[in-house]
Amino acid sequence: MTDGALVSDRQELDAVRLVVLSAGVSEPSSTRLLADRVAQKAMDLMREAGASVSGSVIELGPLAVEIAQAVVSGFPGERLQSAIERLAAADAVVASTPVYKAGISGVFKSFVDVLDNDLLIAKPVILAATAGTARHAMVVDDQLRPLFAFLRALPVPTSLFAAPEDWSSSALGERIERAARELSTLVLSEVGRSIADSAWTGYQHQFAGYATRAERGTSDVDYTTDLMRLAAGGR
Protein backbone atom coordinates (compact mmCIF):
# COMPACT_ATOMS: atom_id res chain seq x y z
CA MET A 1 0.00 0.00 0.00
CA THR A 2 1.42 3.41 -0.94
CA ASP A 3 1.80 6.41 1.37
CA GLY A 4 -0.84 8.23 -0.64
CA ALA A 5 -3.38 5.47 0.01
CA LEU A 6 -2.63 5.61 3.72
CA VAL A 7 -3.21 9.34 3.82
CA SER A 8 -6.46 9.16 1.86
CA ASP A 9 -7.77 6.55 4.32
CA ARG A 10 -6.80 8.79 7.22
CA GLN A 11 -8.43 11.87 5.72
CA GLU A 12 -11.79 10.12 5.66
CA LEU A 13 -11.67 10.13 9.47
CA ASP A 14 -11.53 12.93 12.02
CA ALA A 15 -8.28 14.78 12.60
CA VAL A 16 -5.54 12.83 14.36
CA ARG A 17 -5.69 13.70 18.05
CA LEU A 18 -2.21 13.74 19.59
CA VAL A 19 -2.12 14.11 23.38
CA VAL A 20 1.01 14.99 25.34
CA LEU A 21 1.10 13.57 28.87
CA SER A 22 3.71 15.44 30.92
CA ALA A 23 4.63 14.91 34.56
CA GLY A 24 7.12 17.77 34.69
CA VAL A 25 6.73 20.10 37.67
CA SER A 26 9.41 22.75 37.23
CA GLU A 27 9.00 25.97 35.25
CA PRO A 28 10.31 25.70 32.63
CA SER A 29 10.15 21.92 32.59
CA SER A 30 12.71 19.88 30.65
CA THR A 31 10.19 17.01 30.71
CA ARG A 32 7.60 19.17 28.97
CA LEU A 33 10.23 20.56 26.59
CA LEU A 34 11.20 17.06 25.44
CA ALA A 35 7.57 16.07 24.99
CA ASP A 36 6.79 19.25 23.06
CA ARG A 37 9.73 18.75 20.71
CA VAL A 38 8.82 15.21 19.74
CA ALA A 39 5.09 15.98 19.56
CA GLN A 40 5.69 18.93 17.25
CA LYS A 41 7.95 16.82 15.04
CA ALA A 42 5.35 14.06 14.83
CA MET A 43 2.61 16.56 13.98
CA ASP A 44 4.81 18.14 11.30
CA LEU A 45 5.48 14.75 9.71
CA MET A 46 1.80 13.82 9.66
CA ARG A 47 0.84 17.18 8.18
CA GLU A 48 3.53 16.80 5.51
CA ALA A 49 1.87 13.50 4.63
CA GLY A 50 -1.44 15.32 4.17
CA ALA A 51 -3.14 14.40 7.45
CA SER A 52 -5.07 16.79 9.66
CA VAL A 53 -3.66 16.85 13.20
CA SER A 54 -4.64 18.48 16.48
CA GLY A 55 -2.55 18.49 19.66
CA SER A 56 -3.23 19.05 23.34
CA VAL A 57 -1.35 18.71 26.61
CA ILE A 58 -2.25 17.11 29.93
CA GLU A 59 -0.05 18.52 32.70
CA LEU A 60 -0.10 16.17 35.67
CA GLY A 61 1.46 18.56 38.20
CA PRO A 62 -1.69 20.69 38.66
CA LEU A 63 -3.73 17.48 38.96
CA ALA A 64 -1.56 15.94 41.69
CA VAL A 65 -4.06 16.45 44.52
CA GLU A 66 -6.98 15.03 42.50
CA ILE A 67 -4.81 12.10 41.41
CA ALA A 68 -3.91 11.28 45.04
CA GLN A 69 -7.56 11.51 46.07
CA ALA A 70 -8.60 9.25 43.19
CA VAL A 71 -5.99 6.65 44.13
CA VAL A 72 -7.53 6.47 47.62
CA SER A 73 -11.23 6.87 46.77
CA GLY A 74 -11.39 5.37 43.30
CA PHE A 75 -13.38 8.38 42.06
CA PRO A 76 -11.67 11.04 39.90
CA GLY A 77 -12.50 14.70 40.38
CA GLU A 78 -13.91 16.81 37.58
CA ARG A 79 -10.58 18.04 36.16
CA LEU A 80 -8.98 14.60 36.41
CA GLN A 81 -11.95 12.93 34.76
CA SER A 82 -11.75 15.44 31.91
CA ALA A 83 -8.05 14.60 31.44
CA ILE A 84 -8.79 10.87 31.45
CA GLU A 85 -11.52 11.26 28.85
CA ARG A 86 -9.24 13.36 26.65
CA LEU A 87 -6.59 10.66 26.87
CA ALA A 88 -9.18 7.99 26.04
CA ALA A 89 -10.11 9.85 22.85
CA ALA A 90 -6.49 10.26 21.70
CA ASP A 91 -5.21 8.61 18.54
CA ALA A 92 -1.61 8.87 19.72
CA VAL A 93 0.19 9.79 22.93
CA VAL A 94 3.55 11.27 23.96
CA ALA A 95 4.21 10.23 27.57
CA SER A 96 7.01 12.12 29.31
CA THR A 97 8.14 11.90 32.93
CA PRO A 98 11.02 13.12 35.08
CA VAL A 99 13.14 10.52 36.85
CA TYR A 100 13.63 10.74 40.61
CA LYS A 101 15.93 8.38 42.54
CA ALA A 102 16.13 5.83 39.73
CA GLY A 103 12.36 5.74 39.20
CA ILE A 104 9.63 7.45 37.20
CA SER A 105 7.67 10.27 38.79
CA GLY A 106 5.24 9.21 41.51
CA VAL A 107 2.61 11.56 40.07
CA PHE A 108 2.99 9.90 36.66
CA LYS A 109 2.68 6.38 38.10
CA SER A 110 -0.27 7.36 40.31
CA PHE A 111 -2.07 8.83 37.29
CA VAL A 112 -1.58 5.59 35.39
CA ASP A 113 -2.85 3.69 38.44
CA VAL A 114 -6.25 5.41 38.22
CA LEU A 115 -6.66 4.69 34.50
CA ASP A 116 -8.80 1.83 33.28
CA ASN A 117 -6.60 -1.02 32.08
CA ASP A 118 -8.22 -0.89 28.63
CA LEU A 119 -7.92 2.87 28.13
CA LEU A 120 -4.83 2.75 25.90
CA ILE A 121 -5.32 -0.53 24.04
CA ALA A 122 -3.43 -0.37 20.72
CA LYS A 123 -2.76 3.38 20.98
CA PRO A 124 0.67 4.36 19.56
CA VAL A 125 2.82 5.96 22.28
CA ILE A 126 6.21 7.64 22.42
CA LEU A 127 7.95 7.03 25.76
CA ALA A 128 10.20 9.79 27.09
CA ALA A 129 11.99 10.74 30.30
CA THR A 130 14.38 13.38 31.60
CA ALA A 131 16.80 13.34 34.52
CA GLY A 132 19.69 15.23 36.06
CA THR A 133 22.19 12.51 35.18
CA ALA A 134 22.74 9.97 32.43
CA ARG A 135 22.81 7.25 35.11
CA HIS A 136 19.02 7.10 34.72
CA ALA A 137 19.07 6.54 30.96
CA MET A 138 17.63 3.01 31.16
CA VAL A 139 14.56 4.01 33.19
CA VAL A 140 12.45 4.50 30.06
CA ASP A 141 12.91 0.94 28.86
CA ASP A 142 13.15 -0.61 32.32
CA GLN A 143 10.02 1.01 33.76
CA LEU A 144 7.92 2.91 31.22
CA ARG A 145 7.96 0.26 28.51
CA PRO A 146 6.73 -2.62 30.74
CA LEU A 147 4.10 -0.28 32.21
CA PHE A 148 2.65 0.58 28.80
CA ALA A 149 2.97 -3.03 27.69
CA PHE A 150 0.70 -3.95 30.62
CA LEU A 151 -1.78 -1.33 29.38
CA ARG A 152 -1.58 -3.01 25.94
CA ALA A 153 -0.53 0.20 24.23
CA LEU A 154 1.83 0.31 21.23
CA PRO A 155 5.07 2.03 22.33
CA VAL A 156 7.25 2.97 19.35
CA PRO A 157 10.63 1.20 19.13
CA THR A 158 12.67 4.35 19.84
CA SER A 159 12.53 5.61 23.42
CA LEU A 160 13.72 9.09 24.40
CA PHE A 161 15.86 10.17 27.34
CA ALA A 162 17.53 13.51 27.99
CA ALA A 163 20.09 14.41 30.66
CA PRO A 164 21.45 17.99 30.84
CA GLU A 165 24.33 17.24 28.47
CA ASP A 166 22.00 15.78 25.83
CA TRP A 167 20.24 19.03 24.97
CA SER A 168 23.23 20.29 22.98
CA SER A 169 23.77 16.95 21.25
CA SER A 170 22.65 16.29 17.68
CA ALA A 171 22.04 12.67 18.68
CA LEU A 172 18.98 13.71 20.72
CA GLY A 173 17.51 15.48 17.71
CA GLU A 174 18.06 12.39 15.59
CA ARG A 175 16.32 10.17 18.14
CA ILE A 176 13.42 12.62 18.37
CA GLU A 177 12.96 12.55 14.61
CA ARG A 178 13.16 8.76 14.53
CA ALA A 179 10.59 8.33 17.31
CA ALA A 180 8.29 10.91 15.70
CA ARG A 181 8.52 9.13 12.35
CA GLU A 182 7.70 5.79 13.97
CA LEU A 183 4.65 7.31 15.66
CA SER A 184 3.52 8.99 12.46
CA THR A 185 3.81 5.72 10.54
CA LEU A 186 1.77 3.80 13.12
CA VAL A 187 -0.96 6.46 13.18
CA LEU A 188 -1.27 7.03 9.44
CA SER A 189 -1.21 3.32 8.65
CA GLU A 190 -4.11 2.81 11.08
CA VAL A 191 -2.24 -0.06 12.75
CA GLY A 192 -3.52 0.69 16.25
CA ARG A 193 -7.10 1.33 15.15
CA SER A 194 -7.10 -1.83 13.06
CA ILE A 195 -5.87 -3.95 15.98
CA ALA A 196 -8.40 -2.49 18.41
CA ASP A 197 -11.32 -2.71 15.98
CA SER A 198 -10.63 -6.30 14.95
CA ALA A 199 -9.77 -7.71 18.37
CA TRP A 200 -11.62 -5.45 20.84
CA THR A 201 -13.99 -8.13 22.12
CA GLY A 202 -11.03 -10.44 22.71
CA TYR A 203 -9.51 -8.16 25.36
CA GLN A 204 -10.49 -8.05 29.00
CA HIS A 205 -12.35 -4.80 29.72
CA GLN A 206 -13.53 -2.80 32.68
CA PHE A 207 -17.29 -2.38 32.77
CA ALA A 208 -18.47 1.22 32.22
CA GLY A 209 -14.87 2.36 31.87
CA TYR A 210 -13.37 5.43 30.19
CA ALA A 211 -11.98 3.67 27.13
CA THR A 212 -13.47 4.99 23.89
CA ARG A 213 -15.01 1.60 23.08
CA ALA A 214 -15.80 0.63 26.69
CA GLU A 215 -19.22 -0.76 27.52
CA ARG A 216 -21.26 2.02 29.13
CA GLY A 217 -24.24 0.08 30.45
CA THR A 218 -25.96 -3.30 30.55
CA SER A 219 -27.51 -2.73 27.13
CA ASP A 220 -24.01 -2.60 25.64
CA VAL A 221 -22.82 -5.91 27.10
CA ASP A 222 -22.42 -8.84 24.71
CA TYR A 223 -24.14 -11.74 26.50
CA THR A 224 -23.31 -14.19 23.70
CA THR A 225 -19.64 -14.62 24.64
CA ASP A 226 -18.50 -17.91 26.20
CA LEU A 227 -17.72 -16.15 29.49
CA MET A 228 -21.15 -14.50 29.73
CA ARG A 229 -22.92 -17.78 28.89
CA LEU A 230 -20.92 -19.49 31.62
CA ALA A 231 -21.83 -16.72 34.09
CA ALA A 232 -25.50 -17.21 33.18
CA GLY A 233 -25.36 -20.91 34.03
CA GLY A 234 -24.21 -22.17 30.68
CA ARG A 235 -27.29 -21.14 28.71
C-alpha positions as CSV (number, residue, x, y, z in Angstrom):
1,M,0.0,0.0,0.0
2,T,1.4,3.4,-0.9
3,D,1.8,6.4,1.4
4,G,-0.8,8.2,-0.6
5,A,-3.4,5.5,0.0
6,L,-2.6,5.6,3.7
7,V,-3.2,9.3,3.8
8,S,-6.5,9.2,1.9
9,D,-7.8,6.6,4.3
10,R,-6.8,8.8,7.2
11,Q,-8.4,11.9,5.7
12,E,-11.8,10.1,5.7
13,L,-11.7,10.1,9.5
14,D,-11.5,12.9,12.0
15,A,-8.3,14.8,12.6
16,V,-5.5,12.8,14.4
17,R,-5.7,13.7,18.0
18,L,-2.2,13.7,19.6
19,V,-2.1,14.1,23.4
20,V,1.0,15.0,25.3
21,L,1.1,13.6,28.9
22,S,3.7,15.4,30.9
23,A,4.6,14.9,34.6
24,G,7.1,17.8,34.7
25,V,6.7,20.1,37.7
26,S,9.4,22.8,37.2
27,E,9.0,26.0,35.3
28,P,10.3,25.7,32.6
29,S,10.2,21.9,32.6
30,S,12.7,19.9,30.7
31,T,10.2,17.0,30.7
32,R,7.6,19.2,29.0
33,L,10.2,20.6,26.6
34,L,11.2,17.1,25.4
35,A,7.6,16.1,25.0
36,D,6.8,19.3,23.1
37,R,9.7,18.7,20.7
38,V,8.8,15.2,19.7
39,A,5.1,16.0,19.6
40,Q,5.7,18.9,17.3
41,K,8.0,16.8,15.0
42,A,5.3,14.1,14.8
43,M,2.6,16.6,14.0
44,D,4.8,18.1,11.3
45,L,5.5,14.8,9.7
46,M,1.8,13.8,9.7
47,R,0.8,17.2,8.2
48,E,3.5,16.8,5.5
49,A,1.9,13.5,4.6
50,G,-1.4,15.3,4.2
51,A,-3.1,14.4,7.5
52,S,-5.1,16.8,9.7
53,V,-3.7,16.9,13.2
54,S,-4.6,18.5,16.5
55,G,-2.6,18.5,19.7
56,S,-3.2,19.0,23.3
57,V,-1.3,18.7,26.6
58,I,-2.3,17.1,29.9
59,E,0.0,18.5,32.7
60,L,-0.1,16.2,35.7
61,G,1.5,18.6,38.2
62,P,-1.7,20.7,38.7
63,L,-3.7,17.5,39.0
64,A,-1.6,15.9,41.7
65,V,-4.1,16.4,44.5
66,E,-7.0,15.0,42.5
67,I,-4.8,12.1,41.4
68,A,-3.9,11.3,45.0
69,Q,-7.6,11.5,46.1
70,A,-8.6,9.3,43.2
71,V,-6.0,6.6,44.1
72,V,-7.5,6.5,47.6
73,S,-11.2,6.9,46.8
74,G,-11.4,5.4,43.3
75,F,-13.4,8.4,42.1
76,P,-11.7,11.0,39.9
77,G,-12.5,14.7,40.4
78,E,-13.9,16.8,37.6
79,R,-10.6,18.0,36.2
80,L,-9.0,14.6,36.4
81,Q,-12.0,12.9,34.8
82,S,-11.8,15.4,31.9
83,A,-8.1,14.6,31.4
84,I,-8.8,10.9,31.5
85,E,-11.5,11.3,28.9
86,R,-9.2,13.4,26.7
87,L,-6.6,10.7,26.9
88,A,-9.2,8.0,26.0
89,A,-10.1,9.8,22.8
90,A,-6.5,10.3,21.7
91,D,-5.2,8.6,18.5
92,A,-1.6,8.9,19.7
93,V,0.2,9.8,22.9
94,V,3.5,11.3,24.0
95,A,4.2,10.2,27.6
96,S,7.0,12.1,29.3
97,T,8.1,11.9,32.9
98,P,11.0,13.1,35.1
99,V,13.1,10.5,36.9
100,Y,13.6,10.7,40.6
101,K,15.9,8.4,42.5
102,A,16.1,5.8,39.7
103,G,12.4,5.7,39.2
104,I,9.6,7.4,37.2
105,S,7.7,10.3,38.8
106,G,5.2,9.2,41.5
107,V,2.6,11.6,40.1
108,F,3.0,9.9,36.7
109,K,2.7,6.4,38.1
110,S,-0.3,7.4,40.3
111,F,-2.1,8.8,37.3
112,V,-1.6,5.6,35.4
113,D,-2.8,3.7,38.4
114,V,-6.2,5.4,38.2
115,L,-6.7,4.7,34.5
116,D,-8.8,1.8,33.3
117,N,-6.6,-1.0,32.1
118,D,-8.2,-0.9,28.6
119,L,-7.9,2.9,28.1
120,L,-4.8,2.7,25.9
121,I,-5.3,-0.5,24.0
122,A,-3.4,-0.4,20.7
123,K,-2.8,3.4,21.0
124,P,0.7,4.4,19.6
125,V,2.8,6.0,22.3
126,I,6.2,7.6,22.4
127,L,7.9,7.0,25.8
128,A,10.2,9.8,27.1
129,A,12.0,10.7,30.3
130,T,14.4,13.4,31.6
131,A,16.8,13.3,34.5
132,G,19.7,15.2,36.1
133,T,22.2,12.5,35.2
134,A,22.7,10.0,32.4
135,R,22.8,7.2,35.1
136,H,19.0,7.1,34.7
137,A,19.1,6.5,31.0
138,M,17.6,3.0,31.2
139,V,14.6,4.0,33.2
140,V,12.5,4.5,30.1
141,D,12.9,0.9,28.9
142,D,13.1,-0.6,32.3
143,Q,10.0,1.0,33.8
144,L,7.9,2.9,31.2
145,R,8.0,0.3,28.5
146,P,6.7,-2.6,30.7
147,L,4.1,-0.3,32.2
148,F,2.7,0.6,28.8
149,A,3.0,-3.0,27.7
150,F,0.7,-3.9,30.6
151,L,-1.8,-1.3,29.4
152,R,-1.6,-3.0,25.9
153,A,-0.5,0.2,24.2
154,L,1.8,0.3,21.2
155,P,5.1,2.0,22.3
156,V,7.2,3.0,19.4
157,P,10.6,1.2,19.1
158,T,12.7,4.3,19.8
159,S,12.5,5.6,23.4
160,L,13.7,9.1,24.4
161,F,15.9,10.2,27.3
162,A,17.5,13.5,28.0
163,A,20.1,14.4,30.7
164,P,21.4,18.0,30.8
165,E,24.3,17.2,28.5
166,D,22.0,15.8,25.8
167,W,20.2,19.0,25.0
168,S,23.2,20.3,23.0
169,S,23.8,16.9,21.2
170,S,22.7,16.3,17.7
171,A,22.0,12.7,18.7
172,L,19.0,13.7,20.7
173,G,17.5,15.5,17.7
174,E,18.1,12.4,15.6
175,R,16.3,10.2,18.1
176,I,13.4,12.6,18.4
177,E,13.0,12.5,14.6
178,R,13.2,8.8,14.5
179,A,10.6,8.3,17.3
180,A,8.3,10.9,15.7
181,R,8.5,9.1,12.3
182,E,7.7,5.8,14.0
183,L,4.6,7.3,15.7
184,S,3.5,9.0,12.5
185,T,3.8,5.7,10.5
186,L,1.8,3.8,13.1
187,V,-1.0,6.5,13.2
188,L,-1.3,7.0,9.4
189,S,-1.2,3.3,8.6
190,E,-4.1,2.8,11.1
191,V,-2.2,-0.1,12.8
192,G,-3.5,0.7,16.2
193,R,-7.1,1.3,15.2
194,S,-7.1,-1.8,13.1
195,I,-5.9,-4.0,16.0
196,A,-8.4,-2.5,18.4
197,D,-11.3,-2.7,16.0
198,S,-10.6,-6.3,14.9
199,A,-9.8,-7.7,18.4
200,W,-11.6,-5.4,20.8
201,T,-14.0,-8.1,22.1
202,G,-11.0,-10.4,22.7
203,Y,-9.5,-8.2,25.4
204,Q,-10.5,-8.0,29.0
205,H,-12.4,-4.8,29.7
206,Q,-13.5,-2.8,32.7
207,F,-17.3,-2.4,32.8
208,A,-18.5,1.2,32.2
209,G,-14.9,2.4,31.9
210,Y,-13.4,5.4,30.2
211,A,-12.0,3.7,27.1
212,T,-13.5,5.0,23.9
213,R,-15.0,1.6,23.1
214,A,-15.8,0.6,26.7
215,E,-19.2,-0.8,27.5
216,R,-21.3,2.0,29.1
217,G,-24.2,0.1,30.4
218,T,-26.0,-3.3,30.6
219,S,-27.5,-2.7,27.1
220,D,-24.0,-2.6,25.6
221,V,-22.8,-5.9,27.1
222,D,-22.4,-8.8,24.7
223,Y,-24.1,-11.7,26.5
224,T,-23.3,-14.2,23.7
225,T,-19.6,-14.6,24.6
226,D,-18.5,-17.9,26.2
227,L,-17.7,-16.1,29.5
228,M,-21.1,-14.5,29.7
229,R,-22.9,-17.8,28.9
230,L,-20.9,-19.5,31.6
231,A,-21.8,-16.7,34.1
232,A,-25.5,-17.2,33.2
233,G,-25.4,-20.9,34.0
234,G,-24.2,-22.2,30.7
235,R,-27.3,-21.1,28.7
